[in-house]
C-alpha cells in the first residue's frame, strides 16, 4: 500500500512541478522539454526575461521537486529496511514507483496535457497554433532513455538500501 501511495505522490509532485515551472519559467533549459517549433517561439521571451521573484520562486519549486522525489525513495527505502526487505523487494518497490510516475508522465502529461488541452498555450499564448502541441511522441528518444534508466536506478537504489 505504501508503494502505491508513494507512486501516486510522485505523480502529484510531477504535475505540480510541471505547473509551477510553466508559470514561473525559471530557466531556458526547460524549453528543451517542448517541441522544437514551440522552443523557437519561446526563445525571444525567455532571452528577455529578467531575474525576478517569480523566476526565483520557479527555482525553489524545482529544488523542492527534486527533494520530494528523493524523499519518496528514502521513505520507501527506510520502510523497507524496517520490514527487512531483500534486494528484490526493494527493487520491485522502487520499480513500481518509477514505472507509475513514467506512465503518468507519458499518458497524462505528454499525451493528454500536451496534445489535448491548451494548458501550455494558456501560459505561452505566442505558441498557439504550433504543430508541436499536436505531436505526441516528439520526445520518444528522451522518454526511451528515461525508461532504460528507471530499472538501472531502481537496482542501484535497491542495492544501496539492501546494504545500509
C-alpha positions in Angstrom: 0.0 0.0 0.0 2.8 2.4 0.8 4.3 1.7 -2.6 1.1 2.9 -4.3 0.9 5.9 -2.1 4.5 6.9 -2.9 3.9 6.3 -6.6 0.8 8.5 -6.7 2.6 11.1 -4.6 5.3 11.1 -7.3 2.7 11.7 -10.0 1.3 14.6 -8.0 4.8 16.0 -7.5 5.4 15.8 -11.2 2.2 17.6 -12.1 2.8 20.3 -9.5 6.3 20.7 -10.7 5.2 21.0 -14.4 2.6 23.5 -13.4 5.0 25.5 -11.2 7.8 25.8 -13.7 5.4 26.6 -16.5 4.0 29.5 -14.6 7.4 30.8 -13.4 9.7 29.7 -16.3 12.9 29.9 -14.2 15.4 28.8 -16.9 15.5 28.5 -20.6 16.9 24.9 -20.2 13.2 23.9 -19.6 12.4 24.8 -23.1 14.3 21.7 -24.3 11.3 19.6 -23.0 9.0 21.3 -25.5 8.7 20.5 -29.3 11.1 22.4 -31.5 8.7 24.8 -33.0 7.4 25.8 -29.5 11.1 26.3 -28.4 11.7 28.6 -31.3 8.5 30.7 -30.5 9.5 30.9 -26.8 13.2 31.8 -27.3 12.7 35.6 -27.6 10.5 35.6 -24.4 13.0 33.6 -22.3 16.0 35.5 -23.6 14.5 38.8 -22.4 13.2 37.6 -19.0 14.8 39.4 -16.1 15.7 37.5 -13.0 12.7 38.2 -10.8 11.0 36.9 -7.7 8.8 34.8 -9.9 11.7 33.1 -11.6 13.5 32.6 -8.2 10.2 31.0 -7.0 10.5 28.7 -10.0 13.9 27.6 -8.9 12.6 26.9 -5.4 9.9 24.8 -7.0 12.5 22.8 -9.0 14.6 22.2 -5.9 11.5 21.1 -3.8 10.6 18.8 -6.6 14.0 17.1 -6.6 13.9 16.9 -2.7 10.3 15.5 -2.9 11.4 12.7 -5.3 14.4 11.9 -3.2 12.0 11.8 -0.2 9.7 9.3 -1.9 12.6 6.8 -2.4 14.0 7.5 1.1 10.7 6.9 2.7 10.2 3.7 0.7 13.7 2.6 1.5 13.5 3.3 5.2 10.2 1.4 5.4 11.7 -1.5 3.5 14.7 -1.6 5.9 12.3 -1.6 8.9 10.4 -4.5 7.3 13.6 -6.4 6.4 13.2 -6.2 2.6 15.6 -8.1 0.4 17.1 -6.7 -2.8 14.2 -8.0 -4.9 11.6 -6.4 -2.7 13.4 -3.1 -2.7 13.8 -3.3 -6.5 10.1 -4.0 -7.1 9.0 -1.2 -4.8 11.3 1.3 -6.5 10.4 0.0 -10.0 6.7 0.3 -9.3 7.1 3.8 -8.1 9.3 4.8 -11.1 7.1 3.0 -13.7 3.9 4.5 -12.4 5.4 8.0 -12.5 6.8 7.4 -16.0 3.4 6.1 -17.2 1.7 9.2 -15.8 4.3 11.4 -17.5 3.7 9.8 -20.9 0.0 9.3 -20.8 -1.3 12.2 -18.7 1.3 14.8 -19.3 2.8 14.1 -22.8 -0.4 12.8 -24.4 -3.3 14.5 -22.6 -1.9 17.7 -21.2 0.4 18.5 -24.1 -1.8 17.4 -27.1 -5.4 17.5 -25.9 -5.6 20.6 -23.8 -4.4 24.2 -24.2 -2.7 24.2 -20.8 0.7 25.4 -22.1 -0.8 27.8 -24.6 -2.7 29.5 -21.8 0.7 30.4 -20.2 2.5 30.9 -23.6 -0.1 32.4 -25.9 2.6 33.1 -28.6 2.8 29.4 -29.2 -0.9 29.0 -30.1 -1.0 27.2 -33.5 2.4 25.4 -33.1 2.2 21.9 -34.7 4.4 20.6 -31.8 1.4 20.8 -29.5 -0.3 18.1 -31.6 2.7 15.8 -31.9 2.5 13.0 -29.3 5.8 11.3 -29.2 8.0 14.2 -30.3 10.4 13.3 -27.4 10.5 9.5 -27.9 14.3 9.2 -27.6 14.3 11.2 -24.3 11.4 9.0 -22.9 13.2 5.8 -24.1 16.4 6.9 -22.3 14.4 7.5 -19.1 12.6 4.2 -19.4 16.0 2.5 -19.7 17.4 4.4 -16.7 14.5 3.6 -14.4 15.4 -0.1 -13.8 19.1 0.8 -13.5 18.4 3.5 -11.0 16.0 1.2 -9.1 18.6 -1.6 -9.0 21.2 0.8 -7.6 18.8 2.2 -5.1 17.7 -1.3 -4.1 21.3 -2.3 -3.7 22.1 0.8 -1.5 19.2 0.1 0.8 19.9 -3.6 1.0 23.4 -3.0 2.3 22.7 0.0 4.6 
